Amino acid sequence: MSQSAFFESPVAQIIVGHGLNQRTFHVHTHLLEQHSEYFKVSLNSAFPEGQTKQVTLHEDNADAFHLFVQWIYSGDYNVKEARGVEYRSTEDTYSCHAEAYTLGNKLIAPAFKIHTVKRLLKVLETFDGLSMTTLLDMVQTVYAGTSEEDGYDMRLALAHYCVSRIGKGRPIPGVSGFYANEIDELAQTNNTSFLRDVLLLIPPGPRFSARDLEVQLYVDQVWNNRAPGG
């Protein structure tokens, strides 16, 4: 489409969220239809939304849709530019990637989903301090908003990140494992699908040896029974 034809394309009104979190976006229909099968169908003139050029997404996250709009116009997005993000904690901004991914799944926008995974991976490579609570919140968003098949890449990314921080003991400078209480939080999660995905990624340990185990148990017993100051 030429530049002039692009700007002459109709503009749709997209209402996202509800209550105080509701926002209205005005977006060129050409871009919506080009990047989303959902909008390609809903904005068809055979449907009421296509005739009025108005689509309502009351159940969706307005900040996530803001990221989608940024992406269809520029090919990228900036989480901090989404209105409302500045009022959240730093960790909450990471959840925006998960929310954007599930929105992309609903909108049937596969290229946008791939972009959100890449953006999240880039962030996680440089930030090992994500709490288990925030990670599990992201997991809940993704697993509730996708199936095992259509959410495969993001589910795998979250599980890999979790595994990368398990088994390193108590965090010390340069080492960023989860704390013991965070491992407890993971073990108690109701999301058994994520727990399964994590366990399947953990590499096997050394071959089981009864002798080695007996030695370790003996050492532990001696250590625990050692007299104070001994």
C-alpha positions as a LaTeX table, in Angstrom:
\begin{tabular}{lrrr}
\hline
Residue & $x$ (\AA) & $y$ (\AA) & $z$ (\AA) \\
\hline
Met1 & 0.00 & 0.00 & 0.00 \\
Ser2 & 1.31 & 3.45 & $-0.92$ \\
Gln3 & 1.86 & 6.06 & 1.77 \\
Ser4 & $-1.08$ & 8.16 & 0.56 \\
Ala5 & $-3.38$ & 5.14 & 0.39 \\
Phe6 & $-2.26$ & 4.15 & 3.88 \\
Phe7 & $-3.27$ & 7.47 & 5.43 \\
Glu8 & $-6.53$ & 7.42 & 3.49 \\
Ser9 & $-7.53$ & 4.05 & 4.93 \\
Pro10 & $-10.42$ & 4.18 & 7.44 \\
Val11 & $-9.73$ & 4.53 & 11.14 \\
Ala12 & $-11.36$ & 2.14 & 13.59 \\
Gln13 & $-12.26$ & 2.92 & 17.17 \\
Ile14 & $-11.07$ & 0.17 & 19.51 \\
Ile15 & $-12.39$ & 0.31 & 23.07 \\
Val16 & $-10.28$ & $-1.77$ & 25.45 \\
Gly17 & $-10.82$ & $-2.58$ & 29.12 \\
His18 & $-13.61$ & $-1.48$ & 31.42 \\
Gly19 & $-14.27$ & 1.00 & 34.20 \\
Leu20 & $-11.41$ & 3.29 & 35.14 \\
Asn21 & $-9.00$ & 1.17 & 33.09 \\
Gln22 & $-10.95$ & 1.57 & 29.85 \\
Arg23 & $-9.18$ & 3.34 & 27.00 \\
Thr24 & $-10.10$ & 4.14 & 23.41 \\
Phe25 & $-7.66$ & 3.78 & 20.52 \\
His26 & $-8.04$ & 5.08 & 16.98 \\
Val27 & $-6.12$ & 2.86 & 14.58 \\
His28 & $-5.97$ & 2.54 & 10.80 \\
Thr29 & $-8.01$ & $-0.49$ & 9.75 \\
His30 & $-5.42$ & $-1.50$ & 7.17 \\
Leu31 & $-2.82$ & $-2.12$ & 9.86 \\
Leu32 & $-5.26$ & $-3.93$ & 12.14 \\
Glu33 & $-6.35$ & $-6.25$ & 9.35 \\
Gln34 & $-2.81$ & $-6.78$ & 8.12 \\
His35 & $-1.45$ & $-7.94$ & 11.46 \\
Ser36 & $-4.47$ & $-9.59$ & 13.10 \\
Glu37 & $-6.80$ & $-12.26$ & 11.75 \\
Tyr38 & $-9.24$ & $-11.29$ & 14.50 \\
Phe39 & $-9.57$ & $-7.75$ & 13.16 \\
Lys40 & $-9.50$ & $-8.95$ & 9.58 \\
Val41 & $-12.73$ & $-10.80$ & 10.30 \\
Ser42 & $-14.41$ & $-8.45$ & 12.77 \\
Leu43 & $-13.85$ & $-5.35$ & 10.62 \\
Asn44 & $-15.34$ & $-7.04$ & 7.59 \\
Ser45 & $-18.34$ & $-5.07$ & 6.33 \\
Ala46 & $-20.52$ & $-8.14$ & 6.76 \\
Phe47 & $-20.35$ & $-7.68$ & 10.54 \\
Pro48 & $-21.74$ & $-4.80$ & 12.65 \\
Glu49 & $-18.22$ & $-3.90$ & 13.85 \\
Gly50 & $-17.10$ & $-3.60$ & 10.25 \\
Gln51 & $-19.94$ & $-1.25$ & 9.43 \\
Thr52 & $-19.47$ & 1.00 & 12.46 \\
Lys53 & $-15.66$ & 0.61 & 12.54 \\
Gln54 & $-15.91$ & 0.13 & 16.29 \\
Val55 & $-14.67$ & $-2.93$ & 18.21 \\
Thr56 & $-15.00$ & $-3.42$ & 21.96 \\
Leu57 & $-12.55$ & $-5.54$ & 23.96 \\
His58 & $-13.82$ & $-5.13$ & 27.51 \\
Glu59 & $-12.00$ & $-8.17$ & 28.90 \\
Asp60 & $-8.57$ & $-7.21$ & 27.62 \\
Asn61 & $-5.70$ & $-5.17$ & 29.02 \\
Ala62 & $-5.45$ & $-1.62$ & 27.66 \\
Asp63 & $-1.71$ & $-1.35$ & 28.30 \\
Ala64 & $-1.14$ & $-4.57$ & 26.35 \\
Phe65 & $-3.20$ & $-3.23$ & 23.47 \\
His66 & $-1.14$ & $-0.03$ & 23.59 \\
Leu67 & 1.94 & $-2.20$ & 22.98 \\
Phe68 & 0.19 & $-3.89$ & 20.07 \\
Val69 & $-0.63$ & $-0.52$ & 18.51 \\
Gln70 & 2.97 & 0.65 & 18.93 \\
Trp71 & 4.16 & $-2.52$ & 17.24 \\
Ile72 & 1.87 & $-2.41$ & 14.19 \\
Tyr73 & 2.96 & 1.17 & 13.50 \\
Ser74 & 6.68 & 0.91 & 14.26 \\
Gly75 & 7.62 & $-2.76$ & 14.41 \\
Asp76 & 8.58 & $-2.52$ & 18.09 \\
Tyr77 & 7.18 & $-1.33$ & 21.40 \\
Asn78 & 8.29 & 0.41 & 24.58 \\
Val79 & 6.67 & $-0.88$ & 27.76 \\
Lys80 & 7.35 & 2.34 & 29.64 \\
Glu81 & 5.34 & 4.34 & 27.12 \\
Ala82 & 2.15 & 2.40 & 27.87 \\
Arg83 & 0.03 & 4.67 & 30.06 \\
Gly84 & $-0.23$ & 3.45 & 33.62 \\
Val85 & 3.04 & 1.53 & 33.63 \\
Glu86 & 4.83 & 4.38 & 35.36 \\
Tyr87 & 2.65 & 3.80 & 38.40 \\
Arg88 & 3.71 & 0.17 & 38.73 \\
Ser89 & 6.75 & $-1.40$ & 40.32 \\
Thr90 & 9.69 & $-2.29$ & 38.09 \\
Glu91 & 8.82 & $-5.99$ & 38.17 \\
Asp92 & 5.27 & $-5.30$ & 37.04 \\
Thr93 & 6.59 & $-3.97$ & 33.75 \\
Tyr94 & 7.85 & $-7.46$ & 32.94 \\
Ser95 & 4.31 & $-8.78$ & 33.27 \\
Cys96 & 3.32 & $-6.51$ & 30.37 \\
His97 & 5.15 & $-8.83$ & 27.98 \\
Ala98 & 3.06 & $-11.78$ & 29.18 \\
Glu99 & $-0.14$ & $-9.74$ & 28.91 \\
Ala100 & 0.82 & $-8.60$ & 25.40 \\
Tyr101 & 1.49 & $-12.20$ & 24.39 \\
Thr102 & $-1.92$ & $-13.44$ & 25.50 \\
Leu103 & $-3.57$ & $-10.49$ & 23.76 \\
Gly104 & $-1.68$ & $-11.39$ & 20.59 \\
Asn105 & $-2.99$ & $-14.91$ & 20.94 \\
Lys106 & $-6.58$ & $-13.69$ & 21.15 \\
Leu107 & $-6.10$ & $-11.32$ & 18.22 \\
Ile108 & $-4.52$ & $-14.14$ & 16.19 \\
Ala109 & $-1.42$ & $-12.04$ & 15.60 \\
Pro110 & 1.41 & $-14.62$ & 15.42 \\
Ala111 & 4.14 & $-12.15$ & 14.43 \\
Phe112 & 3.31 & $-9.97$ & 17.44 \\
Lys113 & 3.45 & $-13.01$ & 19.73 \\
Ile114 & 6.91 & $-13.88$ & 18.43 \\
His115 & 8.03 & $-10.29$ & 19.03 \\
Thr116 & 6.83 & $-10.33$ & 22.65 \\
Val117 & 8.76 & $-13.53$ & 23.34 \\
Lys118 & 11.94 & $-12.04$ & 21.86 \\
Arg119 & 11.51 & $-8.85$ & 23.87 \\
Leu120 & 10.98 & $-10.76$ & 27.12 \\
Leu121 & 13.98 & $-13.01$ & 26.50 \\
Lys122 & 16.15 & $-9.97$ & 25.89 \\
Val123 & 15.01 & $-8.44$ & 29.17 \\
Leu124 & 15.49 & $-11.63$ & 31.19 \\
Glu125 & 19.04 & $-12.05$ & 29.87 \\
Thr126 & 20.00 & $-8.82$ & 31.60 \\
Phe127 & 17.84 & $-9.15$ & 34.73 \\
Asp128 & 18.18 & $-12.17$ & 37.02 \\
Gly129 & 16.36 & $-10.63$ & 39.96 \\
Leu130 & 12.79 & $-11.44$ & 38.96 \\
Ser131 & 10.92 & $-12.72$ & 42.01 \\
Met132 & 9.14 & $-16.06$ & 41.97 \\
Thr133 & 5.89 & $-14.25$ & 42.76 \\
Thr134 & 6.14 & $-12.11$ & 39.62 \\
Leu135 & 7.24 & $-15.07$ & 37.52 \\
Leu136 & 4.23 & $-17.11$ & 38.66 \\
Asp137 & 1.93 & $-14.16$ & 37.94 \\
Met138 & 3.28 & $-14.10$ & 34.39 \\
Val139 & 2.87 & $-17.86$ & 34.17 \\
Gln140 & $-0.75$ & $-17.60$ & 35.27 \\
Thr141 & $-1.43$ & $-14.96$ & 32.60 \\
Val142 & 0.13 & $-17.01$ & 29.81 \\
Tyr143 & $-1.18$ & $-20.43$ & 30.80 \\
Ala144 & $-4.71$ & $-19.12$ & 31.35 \\
Gly145 & $-4.72$ & $-17.24$ & 28.05 \\
Thr146 & $-3.23$ & $-19.90$ & 25.77 \\
Ser147 & $-3.40$ & $-23.60$ & 25.06 \\
Glu148 & $-0.37$ & $-25.87$ & 25.24 \\
Glu149 & 0.00 & $-25.65$ & 21.47 \\
Asp150 & $-0.56$ & $-21.96$ & 20.76 \\
Gly151 & 1.36 & $-20.83$ & 23.84 \\
Tyr152 & 4.30 & $-23.18$ & 23.39 \\
Asp153 & 7.08 & $-20.63$ & 22.81 \\
Met154 & 6.24 & $-18.31$ & 25.73 \\
Arg155 & 5.57 & $-21.23$ & 28.09 \\
Leu156 & 8.94 & $-22.71$ & 27.17 \\
Ala157 & 10.67 & $-19.35$ & 27.71 \\
Leu158 & 9.22 & $-18.96$ & 31.22 \\
Ala159 & 10.03 & $-22.55$ & 32.17 \\
His160 & 13.62 & $-22.23$ & 30.91 \\
Tyr161 & 14.10 & $-19.02$ & 32.88 \\
Cys162 & 12.79 & $-20.70$ & 36.03 \\
Val163 & 15.11 & $-23.70$ & 35.61 \\
Ser164 & 18.11 & $-21.42$ & 35.01 \\
Arg165 & 17.71 & $-20.07$ & 38.55 \\
Ile166 & 17.03 & $-23.32$ & 40.38 \\
Gly167 & 19.72 & $-25.25$ & 42.20 \\
Lys168 & 22.18 & $-22.43$ & 42.74 \\
Gly169 & 21.55 & $-22.13$ & 46.45 \\
Arg170 & 21.12 & $-18.89$ & 48.33 \\
Pro171 & 21.78 & $-15.90$ & 46.07 \\
Ile172 & 25.21 & $-14.32$ & 46.50 \\
Pro173 & 26.92 & $-11.63$ & 44.42 \\
Gly174 & 27.28 & $-12.96$ & 40.89 \\
Val175 & 24.90 & $-15.87$ & 41.51 \\
Ser176 & 21.18 & $-15.32$ & 41.22 \\
Gly177 & 19.38 & $-18.46$ & 42.28 \\
Phe178 & 15.96 & $-18.39$ & 43.87 \\
Tyr179 & 15.72 & $-18.30$ & 47.65 \\
Ala180 & 14.47 & $-21.40$ & 49.47 \\
Asn181 & 11.13 & $-19.73$ & 50.24 \\
Glu182 & 10.71 & $-18.99$ & 46.53 \\
Ile183 & 11.30 & $-22.65$ & 45.70 \\
Asp184 & 8.58 & $-23.44$ & 48.25 \\
Glu185 & 6.32 & $-21.00$ & 46.41 \\
Leu186 & 6.98 & $-22.83$ & 43.15 \\
Ala187 & 6.31 & $-26.21$ & 44.76 \\
Gln188 & 2.98 & $-24.97$ & 46.10 \\
Thr189 & 1.74 & $-23.46$ & 42.84 \\
Asn190 & $-1.65$ & $-24.59$ & 41.61 \\
Asn191 & $-0.36$ & $-24.41$ & 38.05 \\
Thr192 & 0.68 & $-28.03$ & 37.72 \\
Ser193 & 1.21 & $-27.64$ & 33.97 \\
Phe194 & 3.99 & $-25.11$ & 34.56 \\
Leu195 & 5.50 & $-27.24$ & 37.31 \\
Arg196 & 5.55 & $-30.18$ & 34.88 \\
Asp197 & 7.19 & $-28.04$ & 32.19 \\
Val198 & 9.88 & $-26.94$ & 34.65 \\
Leu199 & 10.61 & $-30.47$ & 35.89 \\
Leu200 & 10.92 & $-31.77$ & 32.33 \\
Leu201 & 13.65 & $-29.22$ & 31.64 \\
Ile202 & 15.79 & $-29.99$ & 34.70 \\
Pro203 & 18.80 & $-32.04$ & 33.53 \\
Pro204 & 19.38 & $-35.43$ & 35.17 \\
Gly205 & 21.77 & $-35.51$ & 38.10 \\
Pro206 & 24.60 & $-37.98$ & 38.68 \\
Arg207 & 23.75 & $-41.66$ & 38.49 \\
Phe208 & 22.14 & $-42.91$ & 41.68 \\
Ser209 & 24.59 & $-44.60$ & 44.02 \\
Ala210 & 23.47 & $-46.14$ & 47.31 \\
Arg211 & 27.05 & $-45.99$ & 48.56 \\
Asp212 & 27.40 & $-42.27$ & 47.82 \\
Leu213 & 24.09 & $-41.62$ & 49.53 \\
Glu214 & 25.15 & $-43.57$ & 52.63 \\
Val215 & 28.37 & $-41.56$ & 52.81 \\
Gln216 & 26.48 & $-38.27$ & 52.47 \\
Leu217 & 23.97 & $-39.27$ & 55.15 \\
Tyr218 & 26.82 & $-40.24$ & 57.46 \\
Val219 & 28.61 & $-36.93$ & 56.88 \\
Asp220 & 25.39 & $-35.02$ & 57.54 \\
Gln221 & 24.77 & $-36.97$ & 60.73 \\
Val222 & 28.28 & $-36.33$ & 62.01 \\
Trp223 & 27.97 & $-32.64$ & 61.16 \\
Asn224 & 24.60 & $-32.27$ & 62.88 \\
Asn225 & 25.76 & $-34.09$ & 66.02 \\
Arg226 & 28.99 & $-32.16$ & 66.29 \\
Ala227 & 29.43 & $-30.47$ & 69.65 \\
Pro228 & 29.26 & $-26.64$ & 69.60 \\
Gly229 & 32.70 & $-25.23$ & 69.02 \\
Gly230 & 34.01 & $-28.67$ & 68.05 \\
\hline
\end{tabular}
